[in-house]
Amino acid sequence: MTAPKSPLRPVPRPGVLDIAPYIPGKSSAPGVAKVFKLSSNETPLGPSPQAIAAYNEVGRHLEDYPDGASTALREAIGSAFGLDPARIVCGAGSDDLLNLIARAYLKDGDEAIHATHGFLVYPIATLAAGAKPVVAPETDYTANVDHLLSAVTAKTKVVFLANPNNPTGTYISIDEVKRLHRGLPPHVLLVLDAAYAEYVDRNDYEAGIELVATSQNVVMCRTFSKIYGLAALRLGWMYGPAEVVDAINRVRGPFNVGAPAIAAGVAAIRDTAHVQRAREHNSKWLGWLSEEIPALGLKVTPSVGNFLLIHFPETPGKTAKEADAFLTRRGLILRAVAGYKLPNALRMTVGSEEANKLVVAALKEFMGSKA
């Protein structure tokens, strides 16, 4: 019997080559003097000046290792939200934590569920762990609890729910989140990704803190990349049951958060006035854009985040791809979302007053409306 031939080069584990690499939004427009980057949901207000000062101070001692437990940051988060710091894990962005969750709770042959237009990191983290991503259909670009529950099988180990969702900007109420939780087997981990929670102004919305506090199979992930303006530092945190926190701490890197990020995060979360200014700016201009863009004949999915999903017709000359090129030539960078199965849409971050008005004016021109 002939022995099987050995591979001629190293071979990655099954599932890795099935991963479609994450492609960030573009950030440049060659040949354009001034560019407005509205592709990555960054805050137009930037970070707190206090966070910048804290970052610069730590920069004087880059020879020192950071606190591997991110103690000061966990305590600051705990104080801000009334949480036990022992039940908080910090990571290099919420992406890091999502991957750690998959690494700790998924194995070959398992399944993890996410909604149709859910964050692209969910299937990436799932496949990297050797598990199978399962897609649950949405309703009107919104996660559907019945469809999520219908997708559960004996192989399901994790359910990822972005609430609010990126890139659609939609959300489900806390009552619906609780109904989803009640319908899950106790061994299935519900991951509530609340990266945009600070922007939501709805009475029926909760990020999930209370549900995590009273459950054994729910975690909540948050980020400092959005309203806090610390995207460049890659900083996020997770709140979960003690047993889940213990598991995540066992698989994360010993120094997975840098000292400058820890210091900036502490200062940022304490500067509540800066966060409130960012929230007020977003509320004002999200409302304005939600009225002005539909007036041009374009459909907009109602959003509670700091971005809008703009739908374009399939008519030649008016497509999303053509609109993207048109806007880019004017230095207005939006996010193409074909990778999210939305080929006829662009996602626009709520930007500065100048940027927002320029986009509306450019779209008016693109759609052939009178200036």
C-alpha positions, -999 to 999 in steps of 0.1 A, spaced: 0 0 0 14 34 -10 18 59 18 2 92 12 25 119 0 35 146 24 26 182 14 53 202 -3 47 232 20 30 240 53 -7 236 51 -31 257 73 -58 240 93 -91 234 76 -113 265 73 -85 290 72 -84 293 34 -122 296 34 -119 329 51 -125 360 30 -100 385 45 -115 416 62 -110 446 39 -112 480 57 -129 510 42 -106 530 19 -90 561 33 -75 580 4 -85 597 -29 -54 601 -51 -51 635 -67 -76 652 -43 -62 680 -21 -86 676 8 -101 643 18 -131 636 42 -128 600 54 -164 588 62 -157 551 57 -147 538 91 -173 553 116 -147 574 133 -158 603 154 -153 637 138 -146 652 172 -115 631 178 -104 618 212 -107 637 245 -77 661 250 -73 644 284 -68 610 266 -42 626 243 -23 640 273 -24 606 291 -12 589 260 17 613 256 27 610 292 30 572 290 50 577 257 79 588 279 83 553 293 79 529 263 106 507 277 82 494 304 58 465 299 21 474 305 1 460 333 -10 426 319 -43 427 337 -52 463 326 -62 469 362 -66 507 361 -87 505 329 -109 477 343 -114 498 374 -123 529 355 -148 510 333 -163 494 364 -167 528 381 -183 543 350 -208 515 345 -212 502 380 -196 468 372 -173 444 391 -138 449 375 -131 413 381 -157 404 354 -142 427 328 -115 417 302 -97 443 281 -85 436 246 -68 451 215 -102 463 202 -134 444 204 -122 424 174 -96 409 196 -122 398 222 -145 384 195 -116 362 183 -107 352 218 -143 341 224 -143 320 193 -109 305 202 -122 296 237 -156 283 229 -156 269 194 -139 238 181 -139 218 148 -174 209 138 -192 235 160 -215 262 146 -218 299 154 -247 320 142 -248 355 130 -274 376 111 -271 381 73 -255 416 74 -237 410 107 -201 422 114 -176 405 90 -154 395 120 -180 369 131 -175 345 102 -138 352 102 -134 343 139 -157 313 135 -138 298 105 -104 305 122 -115 284 151 -124 255 128 -162 260 132 -189 267 107 -206 301 104 -244 299 101 -263 328 87 -298 337 100 -320 358 76 -329 394 87 -361 413 83 -358 448 68 -320 448 75 -327 440 111 -318 409 131 -348 385 135 -350 366 167 -372 339 153 -347 332 125 -318 332 149 -335 307 171 -345 286 141 -309 283 131 -298 267 164 -288 231 162 -271 206 184 -238 219 170 -245 256 179 -221 269 206 -221 307 200 -246 333 187 -231 367 177 -255 397 178 -244 432 169 -268 455 185 -268 481 170 -257 464 138 -229 475 116 -233 483 86 -271 486 87 -275 508 118 -306 488 130 -312 474 165 -335 451 183 -351 460 217 -339 446 250 -371 426 252 -363 409 219 -327 403 231 -341 387 263 -365 366 242 -335 354 221 -316 345 253 -346 326 267 -348 305 236 -311 294 236 -298 263 254 -279 271 285 -246 259 270 -248 283 240 -229 316 245 -248 348 234 -223 375 225 -238 410 225 -216 433 204 -225 468 216 -198 488 198 -222 516 190 -242 515 223 -232 550 233 -249 566 203 -283 549 208 -312 571 221 -341 548 223 -362 539 254 -364 502 245 -327 497 240 -301 484 265 -266 473 258 -270 442 278 -253 449 311 -282 437 333 -287 405 312 -250 397 315 -252 403 353 -280 378 357 -270 351 332 -243 325 329 -242 324 291 -242 361 280 -213 384 274 -212 420 262 -184 435 241 -177 473 238 -151 494 221 -131 527 226 -128 531 188 -160 549 181 -174 576 204 -142 577 225 -121 583 193 -93 559 202 -95 537 171 -57 539 164 -49 524 198 -71 493 194 -89 491 227 -120 472 237 -135 455 267 -159 426 276 -182 421 305 -192 386 313 -198 358 338 -168 349 360 -164 316 343 -163 331 309 -139 358 320 -116 331 334 -116 312 301 -109 343 281 -81 353 304 -65 319 299 -63 323 261 -55 360 257 -20 373 253 -3 383 286 2 419 274 -26 422 249 -33 459 257 -5 485 255 3 510 283 -6 541 262 -39 525 253 -47 518 289 -39 553 300 -58 569 272 -88 547 279 -89 556 315 -88 593 307 -113 590 279 -140 572 299 -137 597 327 -142 627 303 -179 624 302 -183 660 289 -164 651 257 -185 619 252 -217 640 256 -205 665 230 -199 636 206 -233 622 213 -250 655 207 -231 662 175 -241 627 162 -277 631 171 -280 665 153 -263 654 121 -277 619 119 -312 634 120 -302 660 94 -287 634 70 -317 611 76 -339 638 62 -317 654 35 -306 622 17 -340 606 13 -351 640 -2 -328 632 -31 -347 601 -40 -323 577 -22 -335 552 4 -318 553 38 -321 525 64 -331 541 98 -300 541 120 -293 545 157 -255 545 153 -231 571 139 -235 561 103 -262 557 76 -267 529 51 -276 546 18 -293 525 -9 -288 533 -46 -308 522 -76 -295 496 -101 -301 521 -129 -269 525 -150 -253 558 -141 -269 558 -106 -255 527 -90 -236 525 -57 -204 517 -74 -207 548 -96 -217 570 -67 -187 558 -48 -164 568 -77 -182 601 -81 -178 610 -44 -142 598 -42 -132 622 -70 -145 649 -47 -125 637 -17 -156 622 0 -148 586 11 -177 564 19 -177 527 26 -186 502 -1 -204 473 16 -206 446 -12 -186 424 12 -216 426 36 -239 413 8 -251 449 1 -237 456 -34 -262 484 -40 -254 505 -9 -228 527 6 -223 533 43 -217 569 54 -202 579 87 -217 610 103 -189 635 99 -182 671 106 -207 698 95 -186 706 65 -183 669 54 -220 662 59 -231 691 38 -205 683 11 -218 648 8 -254 659 4 -245 685 -22 -224 659 -41 -252 633 -40 -277 660 -52 -254 666 -82 -249 628 -87 -287 621 -87 -292 650 -112 -312 672 -88 -311 710 -90 -285 726 -67 
